[in-house]
Amino acid sequence: MIFDLSKTKSVANTFVAELRDENIQKDSMRFRKNLERLGEFFAYEISKTLKYQQKDVITPLGTSSCEFLEIQPVLATILRAGLPLQQGLLNIYDKAECCFISAYRKVKKSGDFIIQMDYVSTPDLDGRVLIMADPMLATGQSMVMCCKELMNRYKIAELHIVAAIASVEGVAHVKANLPKAKLWLGAIDEEMTSKSYIVPGLGDAGDLAYGEKV
């Protein structure tokens, strides 16, 4: 299943537009906030697919039968760019546990790159719903590697992938390698540069959120 935000009309599309805008990007706090708000939006949309149970709530005037999540999802992200997007999810699933993964592109002298994964910190994921957040789904290699690492360790019940911008190639790679994953995307762009940056995309999300790396 692929949910493409750009195919529906909502104010959330404005968040994506501002993330892309090179002038608004100069305000790093605004950039982080827009990723966070997008995370909140996707958390709400994902919540429609989760399982609930009825519980009675005592009010000052009586009792109301209300719906609660059967189990909180686990919110995962790939450091560092995914932190604001994950925070948006956490604002909604405020009792959720979190998973953090360190993965990055290790560039060779030829200009090609491999995905280097150095660190995973996660709660028990057996039988859990996992929501993996990363702003950019470019080649999809890091997303697939990180998800497969977790799936090799645990029996994950459901996998949801959230990204602000994806490429056609990245979506195809994820679908081929993680066929049961549900994708929640702000927009899908057609092209990538020779260095695998999405076009038109928005640039380097980590640098825009937290400063240019050296």
N, C-alpha and C positions, 0 to 999 in steps of 0.2 A: 504494500500500500504506500502510495506517495501523496502527501498533502502539500500542494504548492500554493502558498499564500498569495502569490501574484495572480492567481486565477480567480480570486474572490475579492470583492470590494469591502475594505474595512480600513479603519484608521491605522491598523498595524502596518499597512503598506507605506505609510508615511515614515514609520521608524526605519524601514529598509531604505527608503529614499534618502533620509538624512544620514544613514550610515555610509551611503555611497558618495554623498556630496563633499567634494574636496574642500570647500570653504567651511562647512559645519564640522568636518573632521579635525579642524585645527583646535577645536575645543575637546580635549581628550575626556573631560568629565562628561560632556554631552554624548560622546561616542560610547563610553561605557554604559551610560544610562539608557541609551537606545538599545544596546544589546540586552541589557537587563529587562527592559520593557518587552522586548521581543520574546525573551525567555518566559516571562509571565503569560504572554498571549498563548504561546505554544503549550505551556503547562495546562492552561484552561482547556485548550482543544484536545490534548491527550487525555485529560480527565474524563472526557465523554466516553472513552473506550475502556475505562478501568472498571473493576468490580466493586460493588458497594453492599453494605449490610444495614439493616434497620436497627436503630437504637432509640430508646425513649429519652427525651431531654425534659427535665423538670424546669418549668418557667415559674415566675412569681404567681401566675394565675392558673396553672394546670400542667398538663403533660402533652408534649408534641413528639410524634414519631418522625425521626429524621434519618437521613442517609449519611453514612460515613464510609470512607474507603476501607475495604477489608484489610488491606496491608499497604503501607506507604511504599512508594517506589524508591529505588536507590538512584541517586543523581551522580553521574560520572562526567568528568571533563578531562580534556587534554591540556596540560599546562603550556603556556600561560594565558593564551588568547581566549580560552574557553571560560575563564573565571566569571566575567560579567554575565554571560549567557546562563551559566549554571546558577548564579545568584538569583537571576530572575525566576528560574524554576524553583529554587529553594524558598523564595518569597511566598509561593503558592503552596508547595508541599513542605510546610514549615516544620514538620516532624520527621522529614526524610533523613536517612543517612547518606553520606557522600563518599564518592570514590575519586581518587586523583591519580592521573597517569602522566608521566613525563615522557614525551616523544617528540622528536624533531627531525628535520631533514639534515642528514650528514652529507655535505656536498663533496664529490670527488674532484680530482684535478681536471678531469674531462668535462666537468660541468654537470654530469649526471649526479643523482643523489640516491641514497638509501634511507630508509626510516630507521632511526636509532631509538630504541625504547630503553630507558634506564631505571624507571621507578614506577611501582604500582602500590598504592595504599587503598585497601578496599575492605568493607565489611563482608560478611558471608552473603553470597549472592544466590545460593541454592534456592530455587523456587521463587525467586524475586523478579519483579519488573524492573528492568534497567533502562534508564534514560541517559543516553550519551550525548553530550553537547560539545560542539566545536563550531565556531563561527563560519569557517570556510571548508567546504567539501570540494577540494580541487581534484587531485588524482584519485582520492579515496583510499590511497594506500595506508596512510597512518590510521584512519578510522577502522579499516578492515583489520589491520594488525592488532590494534588495541582491543577491539571487540573479540577477535578470535582468541587472544591471550586470556581474556576473562572467561570466555566460553569453554576454553580448555580446562580451566580451573574449577568452574562451577556449572551447575545445571540451571541456566537462566530460563525463567518461564516466558518472558516477553522482552523483546529488544526494540526500543524506540531510539531513533537517531534524529537529533535536532541540529540544524545549521541555518545560518542567516542567508548565505549564498552558496549554491552548488553549481558545479559544471555538469554538462551532459555526460562527459566522460566519467566523472566521479560517481554520478548516480548509477551509471551502467556497471562500474566496477563493484560498487556496494551490492547492487542487485544480484550480480553474478556470484559473489562470494558470501553474502549474507542474505539469502533469499527470503528468510522469515522476518527480517527487520522491517519495521515501519518507519518511513522517512517523513520528517516534518521540516519543510524548507521554505525560507522566505522568498526565494526566487531561484530560477535555474537559468544560467547563462550558457551560451553556445560555445564560446572559445576559451582557449588558454594560451599563454605565451610559451616561448621555448623553455622558460624556467618554471613552467607549471603554475603560473599565477592566473587566476580567473579574469577574463575580459568580458564586459567592463568591470565586473567585480567591485571591489572597494579598496584594494591595496592590501597591506600587511596588517591584519586585525590586531595582532599582538603589539606591534609598534605604535599603532594609532591609540590603543588603549593605555599602554604603559610606558611608552617612550622607545625611541629607536635603539635597537640592540647593536652591539659592536662585536 
